Every structure is written in C-alpha cells, then in structure tokens.
C-alpha cells in the first residue's frame, strides 16, 4: 500500500476502499445493536473523530498506512459497540470454552489502541515538529498513555451522570483495577508499536547504506 499523501482524493483508491468498507460495517453495526444507549455512548467520539478527519483533509492528509491503522482500530471498536464490550461473540465463546468470568475483548481493544495509534501520532510529529529519532518514538508512547488516562476519566464522568446506563458503559465487571489494566495495555501496545517501528526503520537504513 503506497502512502499517497499528495495524490488527489479522487485517485486514492486505497482510501476509497477503506471508507466504503467502514461505512458499510458501521451501518450494519448501527442496525439493532445489543444496547442502543451504550452504542450511542461508544459512537460519540467515533463520529466526532471522523468529522474532524473530513474537515481537515484538505489541510492535512495522513498517509494510507496511518489511515489503515485507524480503519482497523475503528472496525474493532465498532464491532464491540454493536454487541457491547462485554457481550461480543468472542467473549461469549471464551466464557463457554474456558469458563472465564469477565469479558476480555475490551482488553484487546485497549492494547490495539496503543499498537495502532502510535504510527499516526509519530507521523504528525515528523510532519509538524523538528523532533527526530528517539523522541519520535517516546512521545507517541507517552501520548497514547496520556490519552488512555483521559479516556478513562471521560468514562468515569459518563458513569457519574448517566445512571445505570453509564455504569454499564463503564464496564468494570467487578474488577477494581480495570482502569489501571486498560491503561497499562494501551501503554504496552504503544511500546510494542514503537519497538517494531524502530526496528523496521533501522533495517531500512542498513539496507540503504549497503546499496551505496
């Protein structure tokens, strides 16, 4: 997949494909979700984020690699929003097969948040700042960790004002350390992504030096 940041929108077929695929998937997920109230809560940030991408597209375009990372994450989140995070088919299977007490799909999504958003954040740093090398790996990790904490605070606020639906949205599932574990998984995902990126970039640099 080429990174076509300078190609006009009409010619960016990869982006078209991702947009159409996500639109179809989102519409499916919006039809008869398991819990409409939780679905609404889960999609507020999604809609706001997608609108921000649309209105800023002319001034700033991410690479297709970044859009692909966003697309994958949003698909996982949208899937969970349709079923609610504690009632996904994956979790129902896990509970039946291994007799687990809690749902773990939300843990997967928190890890994927750190894993998949590190690349787009690093891309923004490279595009708009003079930071290079070490800091372009550390700051995306720190940003992911900070945003994970902010999201947990936002969840708490929703739970406080939303009554029982808000409590369901919070989804502690009896684990008093749920918030800390979610933040830790986001941090772990970001660290894994940064390590992979650093290794890939070093390998490309070695290959380039060998060609000279």
N, C-alpha and C positions, 0 to 999 in steps of 0.2 A: 504494500500500500504506500503510494508516494505521498509526501507531505506537500499538498498543493495550496500553499498559503497565498500565492499570488495569482492563482487561476480564478477567473470569474466564477461566480456561484453556479451559473448555468452549465458550466463544463465540469464541475466537480462531481463526478458520478458516484464516488465512494460516499461523499456526504449525503447525496440524494438517497442512496440506498439505506444508509443508517437512519435518516429522517423518516423515510416511509416505513421501514421496519418498526421503528419505535412508535410511530403514530398508530400503526395497526395494533401493536401489542398493548399500547396504553388504552386504546378504545376497548379492546377485549377486556382488559383489567377493570375498566370503569363500568362494565355491564354486570350488574348483580354481584358486587363484591360481598364477601362474608359479613363485613360490618361497615355500613356506609359512613358512619361517623368517623371511625378510625381511618377509613380510606381517605376521607376529606382531610383529616389532620396530616396524614402521610404525604398527601399530594400538594399541600400548600407551598412548600419550599420548592418542589419539583417544577410547578407551574411558574413560580417567580424566577427560578433559575433559567428555564427555557426562554422566557420572555426577555431576560437580560441578554442571553446569547443572541437572540434575534435582533434586538435593538442596537446592539454594539457590533454587529457583524461587519458593517461597512468600515468601522474604525479599527477593529481588531479581529483578526481571524486566527484561530488556533490551527495547528497542523492537524492533518487527518488522524495521526496517531493519538493526539490528545482527544479529538472527538470520539475516537474508537474507545478510549478508556472511559470517557463519560457515558457513552452508549451502553457499554457492558454493565457499569455500575447502576445506571438508571433502570436497566432491564431487571436486575436482581431486586432492586428496591421496589419496582412496580409489581413484580411477581408477589413479593411479600405483602405489599399493601392490599392486593386483591384478596388474599386469604387471611390477612392479619399475620403479624410476625410469629405468633405462637400457634398458628393452625395451618401452616403450609403443608402440602403433601409430603415434603421431605421430613418435616418434624413428626407427622403422624406415622410415617413409616419407621422413623428412628425410635419412637416410643413403643411401637408394636414389636419391632425386631430386637431392641436392646433394653427395653423396659426403662428408658430414661424418664425422669420426672419433669424436666423442663424442656423447652424448645431451644434449639441451637442455631436455627437459621439466622437469627439476628446477630449472633456472634460472627457468622460467616460474612455478613454484610458489613459489619464494623471493620473486620480485617480487610475486606475488599476496598473499603473507603480509603484506608491508608495506602493500600497497594496501588490502586488505580488513579488516585488524585495526585500522587507525587509527581508524575510526569508533566501534567498540565501546569502545576504550580511552578515547577522548575523552568518550564518553557516561558512563563510570564516573567520570571526573574531574569532570564537570559535576554529577553526582548526589551525590558524596560529598566534594567539596572546595569551597573558595571560590575556586578558580582560575578566571579568565576570560580571554577574548581571547587574547593572544599565547601564554600558557603552555599553553592547551588545544590548541594546535597543535604546539608544540615538544616537550612531554613525551610525547605519543603516539609521535612520531617517535623520540625517544630510547629509549622503552620497546621499540619494535619492533627497534631496532638492538641493544639490550642482550639481548633475548630471542633474536635471531638468533645472537648470540655464544654465549649459554648453550646453545642447541640444538646448535651446532657442537661445543661441549665435551662435551655428552652423547653425540653421535655418536662422538667420539673415544674416550670411555670404553667404549662398546659395542664398538667395534672392537678395543680392547685386551683385553677379557675374552671376546669372542665368537669368537675364532679366525677361520677363513676366512669363515664367515657374517657375522661382524662386519665384516670387511674389505669384503665385498661390500655390506653395508649402508652403509658409509661412502661408497662410490661416488666416489672421487677421479677415476677414469677417466684416470689418467696426468697430471692437471693439478695441479701442486704449489701453485697459487694457487686451487684450487677453493673452499676455505673462505672466503678473503677475497672472492672474487667472489660467493659466495652471500650473505654478509653485506652486501656492497655493494648487491646487488639488492634485498634486504629494505629497506635504508635508502632506496634510490631509490623503491621502491613507496610507502613511508610518506610521503616528501616530496611525491610526486605527489598522494597522497590528501589530505594536509594543505592543499596549494595549491588543490585542487578544492573542498574543504570551505570554506576561507576565502573563495574567490570566490563560491560559492553563497550563503553567509551574508551577505556584503556586498551581493549583488544583492537578496536578500530584504529586507535592512534599507533599501536605497534605495527599493524598491517600497512598503514600509510607510510610509516618510516622505513619499512622494509622495501617498499616499492621504489623509494627514491635512490 
